[in-house]
């Protein structure tokens, strides 16, 4: 019995690169006009974007993932998949997430407008 436990623990999990945040981001960027336009719209600098796509397992902040989803004008299903690939989800219990979800559902890609909504609610704006 002990040997079967040990052998199952020794199995290492293989991670697939095809579903990483970086890979999904690159796919969306390619289908929507190129990197400079997207990372500028997302208010992400070139170095950060480059770091994300060059290291597929680099963790990203939740806000960074949301900013890309908004800038890419992803629909809710695509945005949820992108966020999930980074290890996040929008929660109806988090007021900030409700604002982000509404913006995604409306197709709002204007981060200034979203930032103003956050400010009106006393939350940290998108910088």
C-alpha positions as CSV (number, residue, x, y, z in Angstrom):
1,X,0.0,0.0,0.0
2,X,2.8,2.4,0.8
3,X,4.5,1.9,-2.5
4,X,1.3,2.8,-4.4
5,X,1.1,6.1,-2.5
6,X,4.7,6.9,-3.1
7,X,4.4,6.2,-6.8
8,X,1.3,8.4,-7.2
9,X,3.1,11.2,-5.4
10,X,6.1,11.0,-7.7
11,X,4.0,11.7,-10.7
12,X,4.6,15.3,-11.7
13,X,2.0,17.5,-13.2
14,X,2.8,18.7,-16.7
15,X,1.6,22.2,-17.4
16,X,0.5,23.1,-20.8
17,X,1.8,26.3,-22.4
18,X,-1.2,26.5,-24.7
19,X,-3.5,27.9,-22.0
20,X,-1.2,30.3,-20.3
21,X,-2.2,34.0,-19.9
22,X,0.7,35.0,-22.2
23,X,-0.4,32.6,-25.0
24,X,-4.1,33.7,-24.8
25,X,-3.1,37.3,-24.7
26,X,-0.9,37.0,-27.8
27,X,-3.7,35.2,-29.6
28,X,-6.1,38.0,-28.8
29,X,-3.6,40.7,-29.6
30,X,-2.9,39.2,-33.0
31,X,-6.6,39.1,-33.9
32,X,-7.1,42.7,-32.8
33,X,-4.5,44.8,-34.5
34,X,-1.2,44.3,-32.9
35,X,0.7,44.7,-29.7
36,X,1.4,48.5,-29.5
37,X,-2.2,49.5,-29.9
38,X,-3.4,47.0,-27.3
39,X,-0.8,47.5,-24.6
40,X,-1.1,51.3,-25.0
41,X,-4.9,51.1,-24.7
42,X,-4.5,48.9,-21.7
43,X,-2.1,51.4,-20.1
44,X,0.6,48.8,-19.8
45,X,4.1,49.8,-20.8
46,X,6.1,48.0,-23.5
47,X,8.5,46.5,-21.0
48,X,5.8,44.9,-18.9
49,X,4.0,43.6,-22.0
50,X,7.3,42.2,-23.3
51,X,8.0,40.6,-20.0
52,X,4.6,38.9,-19.9
53,X,4.8,37.4,-23.4
54,X,8.4,36.3,-23.1
55,X,7.9,34.4,-19.9
56,X,4.6,32.4,-20.2
57,X,4.6,31.5,-16.5
58,X,5.2,35.0,-15.2
59,X,2.4,35.9,-12.7
60,X,0.4,39.0,-13.6
61,X,-1.7,41.2,-11.3
62,X,-5.5,40.9,-11.5
63,X,-5.8,44.5,-12.6
64,X,-3.3,43.9,-15.4
65,X,-5.3,41.0,-16.7
66,X,-8.5,43.1,-16.5
67,X,-6.9,46.1,-18.2
68,X,-5.9,43.8,-21.1
69,X,-9.4,42.3,-21.3
70,X,-11.0,45.8,-21.4
71,X,-8.5,47.1,-24.0
72,X,-9.1,44.1,-26.2
73,X,-12.9,44.6,-25.8
74,X,-13.3,40.9,-25.1
75,X,-16.8,39.6,-24.6
76,X,-17.6,38.2,-21.2
77,X,-16.7,34.6,-22.1
78,X,-13.3,35.5,-23.6
79,X,-12.5,37.9,-20.7
80,X,-13.4,35.2,-18.1
81,X,-11.1,32.7,-19.9
82,X,-8.3,35.3,-20.0
83,X,-8.6,36.1,-16.3
84,X,-8.9,32.4,-15.4
85,X,-5.7,31.7,-17.3
86,X,-4.0,34.2,-15.0
87,X,-5.6,32.6,-11.9
88,X,-8.4,35.1,-11.4
89,X,-12.1,35.5,-11.7
90,X,-14.5,38.4,-11.3
91,X,-16.6,38.1,-8.2
92,X,-20.0,39.7,-7.6
93,X,-19.0,40.1,-4.0
94,X,-16.2,42.5,-4.8
95,X,-17.5,46.0,-5.7
96,X,-14.5,46.7,-7.9
97,X,-15.1,43.5,-9.8
98,X,-18.7,44.5,-10.4
99,X,-17.6,47.7,-12.1
100,X,-15.1,45.7,-14.3
101,X,-17.8,43.1,-15.1
102,X,-20.3,45.8,-16.1
103,X,-17.6,47.5,-18.3
104,X,-16.8,44.1,-20.0
105,X,-20.5,43.4,-20.5
106,X,-21.1,46.9,-22.1
107,X,-18.0,46.4,-24.3
108,X,-16.4,49.5,-22.8
109,X,-12.8,49.6,-23.8
110,X,-12.3,53.1,-22.5
111,X,-10.1,52.7,-19.4
112,X,-10.6,56.4,-18.6
113,X,-14.4,55.9,-18.3
114,X,-13.9,52.7,-16.2
115,X,-11.4,54.6,-14.0
116,X,-13.9,57.4,-13.4
117,X,-16.5,54.9,-12.3
118,X,-14.0,53.5,-9.9
119,X,-13.2,57.0,-8.6
120,X,-16.9,57.8,-8.1
121,X,-17.2,54.7,-5.9
122,X,-14.1,55.7,-3.8
123,X,-11.9,53.0,-5.3
124,X,-8.4,53.0,-6.7
125,X,-8.4,54.3,-10.3
126,X,-6.6,52.6,-13.2
127,X,-3.3,54.3,-13.7
